[in-house]
Amino acid sequence: MSIIPYDPQYAQDFYNLNVEWLESFFYVEDYDKEVLSNPKKYIIDPGGHIFFSVENGTALGTVALLKRGDHSFELTKMAVHPKARGKQIGQQLMQYCLEFATEKQFQRLFLYSHTKLENAIYIYKKYGFQEIALEQPNPYQRSNIKMEFPLSRS
């Protein structure tokens, strides 16, 4: 298994993996459909990044770093194929993003989630994310928690 940067051949997988996850745990918002249908336009072109966990040419998981300002990125759109869950693919993608953010000298890395996703919140905390104030209105109707990863400032 390898983690690769965005490749248009996996654009439909980006959409499918995320929609499946959203439908399993929440619902798909109009904003999600727009971004997931146009990842190059909404994530890549404005300076963001998308990564895929790929095995034998099949995308098993994905994650995005959405640019939200100068050196500020939102870790978002993380999803793993149902048959690949439990193999720590999400954790590998997260670790990759944390190393990428450090290497690229991001100044801020944050995420939005929901407290009912207890396993996800546990993993975020395990990797060093800390809860911070959730602004109102927040960009996602389904979010009730915001967390930030403490990047070292130079």
TORPA-4810 file (N, C-alpha, C, O; in nm, 3 decimals):
<nodes>
NODE_1_0.084_-0.117_0.000_0.000_0.000_0.000_0.089_0.124_0.000_0.191_0.128_0.069_M
NODE_2_0.050_0.224_-0.079_0.127_0.348_-0.082_0.032_0.467_-0.077_-0.085_0.458_-0.113_S
NODE_3_0.086_0.579_-0.032_0.009_0.703_-0.027_0.063_0.791_-0.139_0.183_0.819_-0.147_I
NODE_4_-0.029_0.835_-0.225_0.009_0.914_-0.342_-0.068_1.047_-0.342_-0.175_1.057_-0.283_I
NODE_5_-0.011_1.148_-0.409_-0.083_1.275_-0.422_-0.197_1.261_-0.523_-0.210_1.160_-0.592_P
NODE_6_-0.278_1.364_-0.530_-0.394_1.366_-0.620_-0.357_1.323_-0.761_-0.258_1.368_-0.819_Y
NODE_7_-0.439_1.236_-0.814_-0.428_1.191_-0.952_-0.571_1.189_-1.006_-0.658_1.125_-0.946_D
NODE_8_-0.597_1.257_-1.117_-0.734_1.264_-1.170_-0.800_1.128_-1.191_-0.923_1.118_-1.189_P
NODE_9_-0.720_1.023_-1.210_-0.782_0.891_-1.230_-0.857_0.844_-1.106_-0.940_0.753_-1.115_Q
NODE_10_-0.827_0.904_-0.990_-0.895_0.866_-0.866_-1.000_0.967_-0.821_-1.051_0.959_-0.710_Y
NODE_11_-1.032_1.063_-0.908_-1.130_1.167_-0.871_-1.267_1.105_-0.836_-1.331_1.149_-0.740_A
NODE_12_-1.310_1.006_-0.910_-1.439_0.942_-0.879_-1.432_0.866_-0.748_-1.531_0.859_-0.675_Q
NODE_13_-1.317_0.808_-0.717_-1.298_0.740_-0.588_-1.307_0.840_-0.474_-1.363_0.810_-0.368_D
NODE_14_-1.251_0.959_-0.495_-1.259_1.065_-0.394_-1.405_1.093_-0.361_-1.444_1.102_-0.245_F
NODE_15_-1.485_1.107_-0.465_-1.628_1.131_-0.448_-1.697_1.012_-0.381_-1.766_1.028_-0.280_Y
NODE_16_-1.677_0.893_-0.436_-1.748_0.774_-0.387_-1.713_0.740_-0.242_-1.802_0.712_-0.162_N
NODE_17_-1.585_0.744_-0.207_-1.543_0.711_-0.071_-1.605_0.808_0.029_-1.654_0.767_0.134_L
NODE_18_-1.603_0.937_-0.003_-1.656_1.037_0.088_-1.807_1.032_0.099_-1.861_1.044_0.209_N
NODE_19_-1.877_1.014_-0.012_-2.023_1.006_-0.007_-2.067_0.883_0.072_-2.161_0.891_0.150_V
NODE_20_-1.999_0.772_0.052_-2.033_0.650_0.128_-2.017_0.676_0.277_-2.104_0.640_0.355_E
NODE_21_-1.906_0.738_0.316_-1.881_0.766_0.458_-1.986_0.860_0.513_-2.042_0.836_0.620_W
NODE_22_-2.013_0.967_0.441_-2.111_1.065_0.488_-2.249_1.003_0.503_-2.318_1.027_0.602_L
NODE_23_-2.289_0.923_0.406_-2.421_0.860_0.413_-2.429_0.758_0.526_-2.536_0.735_0.583_E
NODE_24_-2.316_0.695_0.559_-2.314_0.597_0.668_-2.329_0.662_0.805_-2.392_0.606_0.894_S
NODE_25_-2.270_0.781_0.822_-2.266_0.842_0.955_-2.350_0.968_0.969_-2.392_1.001_1.079_F
NODE_26_-2.376_1.038_0.859_-2.449_1.164_0.864_-2.540_1.175_0.743_-2.632_1.096_0.724_F
NODE_27_-2.512_1.275_0.662_-2.584_1.300_0.539_-2.493_1.386_0.453_-2.398_1.446_0.502_Y
NODE_28_-2.523_1.391_0.326_-2.440_1.466_0.233_-2.500_1.606_0.217_-2.614_1.622_0.173_V
NODE_29_-2.422_1.707_0.253_-2.466_1.845_0.238_-2.439_1.892_0.095_-2.354_1.835_0.025_E
NODE_30_-2.512_1.995_0.051_-2.491_2.049_-0.084_-2.346_2.090_-0.104_-2.288_2.069_-0.211_D
NODE_31_-2.287_2.150_0.001_-2.147_2.192_-0.006_-2.057_2.072_-0.034_-1.963_2.082_-0.113_Y
NODE_32_-2.086_1.958_0.030_-2.007_1.836_0.008_-2.014_1.793_-0.138_-1.912_1.764_-0.200_D
NODE_33_-2.135_1.788_-0.191_-2.153_1.743_-0.330_-2.073_1.830_-0.426_-2.009_1.780_-0.518_K
NODE_34_-2.078_1.961_-0.403_-2.007_2.053_-0.492_-1.856_2.030_-0.486_-1.791_2.018_-0.589_E
NODE_35_-1.801_2.024_-0.365_-1.657_2.006_-0.349_-1.613_1.868_-0.397_-1.513_1.856_-0.468_V
NODE_36_-1.687_1.765_-0.359_-1.649_1.628_-0.397_-1.660_1.605_-0.547_-1.585_1.524_-0.603_L
NODE_37_-1.750_1.674_-0.613_-1.766_1.660_-0.758_-1.659_1.735_-0.836_-1.634_1.706_-0.953_S
NODE_38_-1.596_1.831_-0.771_-1.497_1.916_-0.838_-1.372_1.933_-0.753_-1.337_2.046_-0.719_N
NODE_39_-1.304_1.824_-0.716_-1.191_1.837_-0.623_-1.077_1.922_-0.677_-1.011_1.992_-0.600_P
NODE_40_-1.052_1.917_-0.806_-0.945_1.998_-0.862_-0.979_2.146_-0.847_-0.893_2.225_-0.808_K
NODE_41_-1.101_2.183_-0.878_-1.144_2.323_-0.872_-1.145_2.376_-0.729_-1.098_2.487_-0.704_K
NODE_42_-1.197_2.298_-0.634_-1.218_2.348_-0.498_-1.104_2.319_-0.401_-1.092_2.386_-0.298_Y
NODE_43_-1.022_2.220_-0.431_-0.916_2.184_-0.336_-0.777_2.204_-0.397_-0.694_2.274_-0.340_I
NODE_44_-0.752_2.143_-0.511_-0.618_2.146_-0.570_-0.581_2.284_-0.624_-0.478_2.340_-0.586_I
NODE_45_-0.664_2.340_-0.712_-0.631_2.468_-0.776_-0.609_2.583_-0.678_-0.521_2.665_-0.702_D
NODE_46_-0.686_2.592_-0.567_-0.661_2.700_-0.472_-0.540_2.676_-0.381_-0.514_2.757_-0.291_P
NODE_47_-0.467_2.568_-0.402_-0.345_2.543_-0.324_-0.356_2.432_-0.222_-0.267_2.416_-0.139_G
NODE_48_-0.463_2.355_-0.227_-0.480_2.244_-0.135_-0.418_2.115_-0.188_-0.354_2.114_-0.293_G
NODE_49_-0.440_2.009_-0.114_-0.380_1.880_-0.148_-0.480_1.768_-0.122_-0.563_1.778_-0.031_H
NODE_50_-0.473_1.664_-0.201_-0.552_1.543_-0.181_-0.455_1.426_-0.189_-0.368_1.422_-0.276_I
NODE_51_-0.472_1.332_-0.098_-0.388_1.212_-0.098_-0.476_1.088_-0.100_-0.588_1.089_-0.049_F
NODE_52_-0.424_0.983_-0.160_-0.494_0.856_-0.166_-0.405_0.745_-0.112_-0.284_0.744_-0.134_F
NODE_53_-0.466_0.653_-0.041_-0.401_0.529_-0.003_-0.440_0.428_-0.110_-0.558_0.394_-0.125_S
NODE_54_-0.341_0.381_-0.184_-0.368_0.296_-0.300_-0.298_0.162_-0.283_-0.182_0.154_-0.242_V
NODE_55_-0.372_0.056_-0.318_-0.315_-0.079_-0.317_-0.358_-0.149_-0.445_-0.477_-0.159_-0.473_E
NODE_56_-0.263_-0.197_-0.520_-0.290_-0.266_-0.647_-0.380_-0.185_-0.739_-0.471_-0.239_-0.803_N
NODE_57_-0.356_-0.054_-0.745_-0.433_0.033_-0.834_-0.571_0.072_-0.783_-0.646_0.138_-0.854_G
NODE_58_-0.604_0.031_-0.661_-0.735_0.063_-0.603_-0.719_0.162_-0.488_-0.638_0.141_-0.398_T
NODE_59_-0.797_0.268_-0.494_-0.795_0.366_-0.385_-0.876_0.312_-0.268_-0.996_0.289_-0.280_A
NODE_60_-0.809_0.291_-0.154_-0.875_0.238_-0.035_-0.913_0.348_0.063_-1.000_0.329_0.149_L
NODE_61_-0.847_0.462_0.050_-0.876_0.572_0.140_-0.829_0.703_0.080_-0.751_0.706_-0.015_G
NODE_62_-0.879_0.812_0.137_-0.843_0.944_0.087_-0.853_1.047_0.198_-0.922_1.027_0.298_T
NODE_63_-0.784_1.158_0.179_-0.789_1.271_0.272_-0.750_1.396_0.194_-0.677_1.388_0.096_V
NODE_64_-0.801_1.510_0.240_-0.768_1.636_0.175_-0.717_1.737_0.277_-0.753_1.733_0.394_A
NODE_65_-0.632_1.825_0.229_-0.587_1.941_0.305_-0.637_2.062_0.228_-0.581_2.099_0.124_L
NODE_66_-0.742_2.123_0.279_-0.810_2.234_0.213_-0.748_2.365_0.260_-0.747_2.395_0.379_L
NODE_67_-0.696_2.442_0.166_-0.631_2.569_0.203_-0.736_2.666_0.253_-0.836_2.693_0.186_K
NODE_68_-0.711_2.720_0.374_-0.805_2.812_0.437_-0.740_2.948_0.469_-0.794_3.025_0.547_R
NODE_69_-0.627_2.974_0.408_-0.554_3.098_0.432_-0.406_3.072_0.411_-0.366_2.959_0.382_G
NODE_70_-0.325_3.176_0.426_-0.181_3.159_0.411_-0.129_3.059_0.515_-0.139_3.084_0.635_D
NODE_71_-0.075_2.949_0.469_-0.016_2.846_0.555_-0.116_2.786_0.655_-0.076_2.729_0.755_H
NODE_72_-0.246_2.799_0.627_-0.352_2.745_0.714_-0.434_2.645_0.632_-0.485_2.678_0.525_S
NODE_73_-0.446_2.522_0.685_-0.515_2.417_0.612_-0.610_2.340_0.702_-0.583_2.317_0.820_F
NODE_74_-0.722_2.300_0.642_-0.819_2.216_0.711_-0.799_2.072_0.665_-0.802_2.044_0.545_E
NODE_75_-0.779_1.982_0.760_-0.773_1.839_0.730_-0.918_1.795_0.716_-0.996_1.805_0.811_L
NODE_76_-0.954_1.746_0.599_-1.094_1.719_0.571_-1.109_1.605_0.469_-1.010_1.557_0.414_T
NODE_77_-1.230_1.566_0.448_-1.265_1.466_0.346_-1.185_1.337_0.360_-1.140_1.278_0.261_K
NODE_78_-1.168_1.294_0.486_-1.100_1.167_0.510_-1.204_1.055_0.507_-1.305_1.060_0.577_M
NODE_79_-1.178_0.956_0.426_-1.270_0.843_0.416_-1.192_0.718_0.376_-1.093_0.725_0.302_A
NODE_80_-1.238_0.604_0.427_-1.176_0.475_0.397_-1.285_0.381_0.348_-1.396_0.379_0.401_V
NODE_81_-1.253_0.303_0.247_-1.347_0.206_0.192_-1.394_0.112_0.303_-1.313_0.067_0.384_H
NODE_82_-1.524_0.083_0.309_-1.577_-0.002_0.417_-1.502_-0.134_0.434_-1.482_-0.180_0.547_P
NODE_83_-1.461_-0.197_0.324_-1.392_-0.326_0.333_-1.248_-0.312_0.381_-1.183_-0.411_0.415_K
NODE_84_-1.198_-0.188_0.384_-1.059_-0.165_0.426_-1.052_-0.105_0.567_-0.943_-0.079_0.618_A
NODE_85_-1.166_-0.082_0.629_-1.166_-0.024_0.763_-1.108_-0.124_0.863_-1.123_-0.245_0.847_R
NODE_86_-1.043_-0.071_0.964_-0.980_-0.156_1.064_-0.836_-0.189_1.030_-0.769_-0.259_1.106_G
NODE_87_-0.788_-0.141_0.918_-0.649_-0.166_0.875_-0.560_-0.045_0.900_-0.448_-0.039_0.848_K
NODE_88_-0.608_0.050_0.977_-0.535_0.171_1.014_-0.500_0.260_0.895_-0.403_0.336_0.900_Q
NODE_89_-0.577_0.251_0.789_-0.551_0.334_0.671_-0.576_0.482_0.705_-0.499_0.568_0.663_I
NODE_90_-0.682_0.510_0.779_-0.708_0.648_0.820_-0.594_0.705_0.902_-0.556_0.820_0.884_G
NODE_91_-0.540_0.623_0.993_-0.429_0.669_1.075_-0.303_0.692_0.990_-0.228_0.787_1.015_Q
NODE_92_-0.281_0.607_0.892_-0.166_0.625_0.804_-0.180_0.754_0.722_-0.084_0.828_0.703_Q
NODE_93_-0.301_0.780_0.674_-0.326_0.902_0.599_-0.307_1.025_0.688_-0.250_1.125_0.645_L
NODE_94_-0.355_1.016_0.812_-0.339_1.128_0.904_-0.192_1.153_0.933_-0.146_1.267_0.929_M
NODE_95_-0.118_1.048_0.962_0.025_1.062_0.991_0.097_1.124_0.871_0.184_1.209_0.888_Q
NODE_96_0.060_1.082_0.753_0.119_1.137_0.631_0.091_1.287_0.623_0.180_1.366_0.591_Y
NODE_97_-0.033_1.327_0.651_-0.070_1.469_0.646_0.006_1.551_0.750_0.048_1.663_0.722_C
NODE_98_0.023_1.495_0.870_0.096_1.566_0.975_0.241_1.587_0.935_0.298_1.694_0.956_L
NODE_99_0.302_1.485_0.878_0.441_1.496_0.832_0.451_1.594_0.715_0.545_1.673_0.707_E
NODE_100_0.354_1.589_0.625_0.349_1.679_0.510_0.336_1.824_0.558_0.406_1.912_0.509_F
NODE_101_0.246_1.848_0.653_0.224_1.983_0.707_0.351_2.036_0.773_0.385_2.154_0.759_A
NODE_102_0.420_1.951_0.844_0.544_1.992_0.911_0.652_2.023_0.807_0.720_2.125_0.815_T
NODE_103_0.665_1.933_0.709_0.766_1.950_0.604_0.742_2.078_0.524_0.836_2.148_0.489_E
NODE_104_0.615_2.107_0.495_0.579_2.225_0.416_0.569_2.351_0.502_0.538_2.459_0.452_K
NODE_105_0.594_2.335_0.631_0.592_2.446_0.727_0.458_2.518_0.734_0.451_2.641_0.738_Q
NODE_106_0.350_2.437_0.736_0.218_2.496_0.760_0.221_2.562_0.896_0.289_2.515_0.987_F
NODE_107_0.149_2.669_0.911_0.140_2.737_1.039_0.018_2.692_1.119_0.012_2.706_1.241_Q
NODE_108_-0.081_2.639_1.046_-0.205_2.599_1.114_-0.266_2.479_1.043_-0.275_2.476_0.920_R
NODE_109_-0.307_2.380_1.121_-0.375_2.262_1.068_-0.488_2.230_1.163_-0.465_2.207_1.282_L
NODE_110_-0.610_2.228_1.113_-0.727_2.206_1.198_-0.828_2.117_1.128_-0.816_2.090_1.008_F
NODE_111_-0.927_2.074_1.201_-1.033_1.990_1.145_-1.163_2.017_1.219_-1.165_2.069_1.330_L
NODE_112_-1.271_1.979_1.154_-1.405_1.981_1.213_-1.452_1.837_1.222_-1.423_1.757_1.134_Y
NODE_113_-1.526_1.804_1.328_-1.577_1.668_1.342_-1.706_1.673_1.424_-1.766_1.778_1.442_S
NODE_114_-1.746_1.557_1.472_-1.864_1.546_1.557_-1.831_1.451_1.671_-1.769_1.347_1.651_H
NODE_115_-1.873_1.488_1.791_-1.838_1.410_1.908_-1.897_1.269_1.909_-1.851_1.184_1.984_T
NODE_116_-2.000_1.244_1.826_-2.053_1.107_1.822_-1.955_1.010_1.754_-1.970_0.889_1.765_K
NODE_117_-1.856_1.065_1.685_-1.752_0.983_1.621_-1.641_0.961_1.724_-1.529_1.010_1.707_L
NODE_118_-1.672_0.888_1.829_-1.582_0.871_1.942_-1.446_0.814_1.902_-1.343_0.860_1.952_E
NODE_119_-1.445_0.716_1.812_-1.318_0.658_1.769_-1.232_0.760_1.696_-1.111_0.767_1.717_N
NODE_120_-1.295_0.840_1.611_-1.221_0.942_1.536_-1.164_1.045_1.632_-1.047_1.083_1.620_A
NODE_121_-1.244_1.092_1.726_-1.198_1.192_1.823_-1.081_1.136_1.904_-0.984_1.206_1.931_I
NODE_122_-1.092_1.009_1.943_-0.984_0.943_2.017_-0.854_0.945_1.935_-0.747_0.976_1.987_Y
NODE_123_-0.866_0.912_1.807_-0.748_0.907_1.720_-0.690_1.047_1.701_-0.568_1.064_1.703_I
NODE_124_-0.776_1.146_1.682_-0.726_1.283_1.666_-0.646_1.323_1.790_-0.537_1.379_1.778_Y
NODE_125_-0.700_1.295_1.906_-0.630_1.330_2.030_-0.499_1.251_2.043_-0.397_1.304_2.086_K
NODE_126_-0.504_1.124_2.005_-0.384_1.039_2.009_-0.272_1.099_1.926_-0.155_1.090_1.963_K
NODE_127_-0.308_1.160_1.814_-0.208_1.220_1.726_-0.172_1.364_1.763_-0.089_1.426_1.697_Y
NODE_128_-0.234_1.415_1.868_-0.196_1.547_1.917_-0.290_1.661_1.890_-0.261_1.775_1.927_G
NODE_129_-0.403_1.634_1.825_-0.500_1.741_1.802_-0.563_1.780_1.935_-0.586_1.697_2.022_F
NODE_130_-0.590_1.910_1.949_-0.651_1.963_2.071_-0.777_2.038_2.035_-0.784_2.105_1.932_Q
NODE_131_-0.879_2.024_2.121_-1.005_2.093_2.095_-0.986_2.244_2.110_-0.920_2.291_2.203_E
NODE_132_-1.045_2.319_2.016_-1.044_2.465_2.022_-1.187_2.514_2.003_-1.276_2.435_1.971_I
NODE_133_-1.209_2.642_2.022_-1.343_2.699_2.009_-1.397_2.680_1.867_-1.326_2.699_1.769_A
NODE_134_-1.523_2.641_1.861_-1.593_2.622_1.733_-1.667_2.751_1.700_-1.759_2.791_1.771_L
NODE_135_-1.627_2.815_1.590_-1.691_2.940_1.553_-1.835_2.918_1.509_-1.871_2.809_1.464_E
NODE_136_-1.916_3.020_1.521_-2.055_3.014_1.477_-2.081_3.129_1.381_-2.046_3.243_1.412_Q
NODE_137_-2.139_3.104_1.268_-2.172_2.969_1.221_-2.045_2.898_1.175_-1.949_2.961_1.130_P
NODE_138_-2.047_2.765_1.186_-1.932_2.689_1.136_-1.968_2.639_0.996_-2.086_2.632_0.961_N
NODE_139_-1.869_2.603_0.917_-1.896_2.570_0.777_-1.973_2.440_0.752_-2.019_2.416_0.640_P
NODE_140_-1.988_2.356_0.855_-2.056_2.227_0.835_-2.171_2.213_0.935_-2.150_2.226_1.056_Y
NODE_141_-2.289_2.188_0.887_-2.404_2.170_0.975_-2.384_2.053_1.070_-2.435_2.055_1.182_Q
NODE_142_-2.312_1.950_1.028_-2.299_1.828_1.107_-2.185_1.835_1.210_-2.169_1.741_1.288_R
NODE_143_-2.108_1.942_1.214_-1.993_1.951_1.306_-2.032_2.015_1.438_-2.109_2.111_1.443_S
NODE_144_-1.976_1.958_1.546_-1.997_2.020_1.678_-1.866_2.028_1.757_-1.866_2.057_1.876_N
NODE_145_-1.753_2.001_1.688_-1.623_2.013_1.753_-1.520_2.055_1.647_-1.526_2.015_1.531_I
NODE_146_-1.426_2.137_1.693_-1.315_2.181_1.607_-1.187_2.150_1.684_-1.179_2.173_1.804_K
NODE_147_-1.088_2.099_1.613_-0.962_2.061_1.675_-0.847_2.115_1.591_-0.858_2.132_1.469_M
NODE_148_-0.736_2.142_1.659_-0.618_2.195_1.591_-0.496_2.114_1.630_-0.482_2.069_1.744_E
NODE_149_-0.408_2.096_1.533_-0.282_2.028_1.558_-0.176_2.134_1.588_-0.159_2.226_1.509_F
NODE_150_-0.105_2.122_1.700_-0.005_2.224_1.736_0.122_2.211_1.653_0.210_2.131_1.684_P
NODE_151_0.130_2.290_1.549_0.251_2.293_1.467_0.351_2.387_1.530_0.313_2.492_1.582_L
NODE_152_0.478_2.350_1.525_0.580_2.436_1.584_0.593_2.561_1.499_0.595_2.555_1.376_S
NODE_153_0.602_2.673_1.566_0.616_2.802_1.498_0.763_2.843_1.501_0.831_2.830_1.603_R
NODE_154_0.811_2.889_1.389_0.951_2.934_1.382_0.961_3.080_1.418_1.070_3.137_1.418_S
</nodes>
